[in-house]
Amino acid sequence: MPRRRIGAVIALAAALALAAFLGGYLAGQNGSEKFSLFHSEPLHGVGAGRSASGTIDIGKLDSEGNWPLKLIVHHLPAAPKNGYYEMFLTSHGKIAATCGTFAVHGQSATVRLNAPYDLRLFNGWVVTMERPGNPAHEVLLTTA
């Protein structure tokens, strides 16, 4: 094959590879942002989190039985070193099931969590601050 043709074939192969990569990247980005809203629950601050607020966006139940959650929080008090936040479902005011843990840096954050439970078994939600070595769950946000 003449040199000019080899160069053209290499350029065409590189262009096709780039197009495939970009197409896959864009398809992946669109899929990761998909969120079909089922219901929203407002959160208000209590105790050390009295200035905090938030919203839980509950997505539609997926085929695996998980409720996708988008938690939006504002003005949570800073977690201590190695501390973190956790969201729970509650039953009659008592912590009953975790929906996941997360960290926040800054005034506001949006995190993705999930609830693989029958939500009819619960009647509230809380966001807590978790401290290393302390088993207590300090409630900062609640739907109650």
C-alpha positions as CSV (number, residue, x, y, z in Angstrom):
1,M,0.0,0.0,0.0
2,P,1.4,3.4,-0.9
3,R,2.5,5.7,2.0
4,R,-0.2,8.2,1.3
5,R,-2.9,5.6,1.7
6,I,-1.4,4.2,4.9
7,G,-1.4,7.7,6.3
8,A,-5.1,8.2,5.3
9,V,-6.1,4.8,6.8
10,I,-4.3,5.7,10.1
11,A,-6.0,9.1,10.2
12,L,-9.4,7.6,9.4
13,A,-8.9,4.9,12.1
14,A,-7.9,7.6,14.7
15,A,-11.0,9.7,13.8
16,L,-13.3,6.7,14.2
17,A,-11.7,5.8,17.5
18,L,-12.2,9.4,18.7
19,A,-15.8,9.5,17.6
20,A,-16.5,6.2,19.4
21,F,-14.9,7.4,22.6
22,L,-16.8,10.7,22.5
23,G,-20.1,9.0,21.7
24,G,-19.6,6.6,24.6
25,Y,-18.6,9.3,27.0
26,L,-21.6,11.5,26.1
27,A,-24.0,8.5,26.4
28,G,-22.6,7.7,29.8
29,Q,-22.9,11.2,31.0
30,N,-26.6,11.4,29.9
31,G,-27.4,8.1,31.6
32,S,-25.8,9.1,34.9
33,E,-27.9,12.2,35.1
34,K,-31.2,10.5,34.5
35,F,-33.4,10.8,37.5
36,S,-37.2,10.3,37.3
37,L,-38.7,12.1,40.3
38,F,-41.4,10.3,42.2
39,H,-41.8,12.5,45.3
40,S,-39.9,15.2,47.3
41,E,-39.6,15.5,51.1
42,P,-38.4,18.8,52.7
43,L,-36.0,18.6,55.6
44,H,-35.6,21.2,58.4
45,G,-32.8,21.6,60.8
46,V,-32.8,20.7,64.5
47,G,-30.3,20.9,67.4
48,A,-26.8,21.8,66.1
49,G,-28.2,21.7,62.6
50,R,-31.0,24.3,63.3
51,S,-29.6,26.5,60.5
52,A,-29.5,23.7,58.0
53,S,-32.1,22.7,55.4
54,G,-32.5,20.2,52.7
55,T,-34.7,18.2,50.3
56,I,-34.8,14.5,49.6
57,D,-35.8,13.8,46.0
58,I,-37.1,10.3,45.7
59,G,-36.8,8.7,42.3
60,K,-39.0,6.1,40.7
61,L,-38.4,2.5,42.0
62,D,-35.9,0.8,39.7
63,S,-36.1,-2.7,38.4
64,E,-33.8,-4.0,41.2
65,G,-36.1,-2.7,43.9
66,N,-34.1,0.4,44.9
67,W,-35.5,3.8,45.4
68,P,-32.9,6.3,44.0
69,L,-32.4,9.3,46.2
70,K,-31.0,12.7,45.5
71,L,-30.3,14.5,48.8
72,I,-29.7,18.3,48.6
73,V,-28.4,19.9,51.8
74,H,-27.5,23.4,52.9
75,H,-25.6,24.8,55.9
76,L,-24.9,21.6,57.7
77,P,-22.5,22.1,60.6
78,A,-18.9,21.0,59.8
79,A,-18.2,17.4,60.6
80,P,-15.3,16.7,62.9
81,K,-12.1,15.1,61.6
82,N,-12.9,11.7,60.3
83,G,-16.6,12.4,60.9
84,Y,-19.3,12.1,58.2
85,Y,-23.1,12.4,57.7
86,E,-25.6,9.6,57.3
87,M,-29.2,9.5,56.2
88,F,-31.7,7.1,57.8
89,L,-35.3,6.2,57.4
90,T,-37.2,6.4,60.7
91,S,-40.2,4.5,62.1
92,H,-42.2,6.3,64.8
93,G,-39.3,8.7,65.5
94,K,-36.7,6.0,65.8
95,I,-33.8,5.4,63.4
96,A,-34.7,2.2,61.5
97,A,-32.6,1.8,58.2
98,T,-29.7,3.5,56.6
99,C,-29.8,5.0,53.2
100,G,-26.0,5.8,53.1
101,T,-23.2,7.9,54.3
102,F,-21.7,11.0,52.7
103,A,-19.3,14.0,53.3
104,V,-19.9,17.6,52.6
105,H,-17.3,20.3,52.0
106,G,-18.8,23.8,51.7
107,Q,-22.2,25.3,52.3
108,S,-24.3,23.1,50.0
109,A,-24.1,19.7,48.5
110,T,-26.1,17.2,46.4
111,V,-25.4,13.5,47.0
112,R,-26.9,10.4,45.5
113,L,-28.0,7.6,47.9
114,N,-30.6,4.8,47.7
115,A,-33.2,3.0,49.8
116,P,-33.6,-0.7,49.0
117,Y,-36.6,-1.0,51.3
118,D,-40.4,-0.9,51.2
119,L,-40.8,2.8,52.0
120,R,-44.4,2.1,53.3
121,L,-42.7,0.6,56.4
122,F,-41.3,3.9,57.5
123,N,-42.7,7.4,58.2
124,G,-39.8,9.8,58.3
125,W,-36.2,10.6,57.4
126,V,-33.2,12.1,59.3
127,V,-29.7,13.2,58.5
128,T,-27.2,12.6,61.3
129,M,-23.6,13.6,62.1
130,E,-21.5,10.6,62.9
131,R,-18.4,11.0,65.0
132,P,-15.5,8.5,65.3
133,G,-15.8,6.4,68.5
134,N,-19.3,7.8,69.3
135,P,-22.2,5.4,68.7
136,A,-24.8,8.2,69.1
137,H,-26.5,9.6,66.0
138,E,-26.7,13.4,66.3
139,V,-29.8,14.4,64.3
140,L,-29.2,17.5,62.2
141,L,-32.1,17.4,59.7
142,T,-35.5,15.7,59.9
143,T,-38.8,15.5,58.0
144,A,-40.8,15.3,61.3
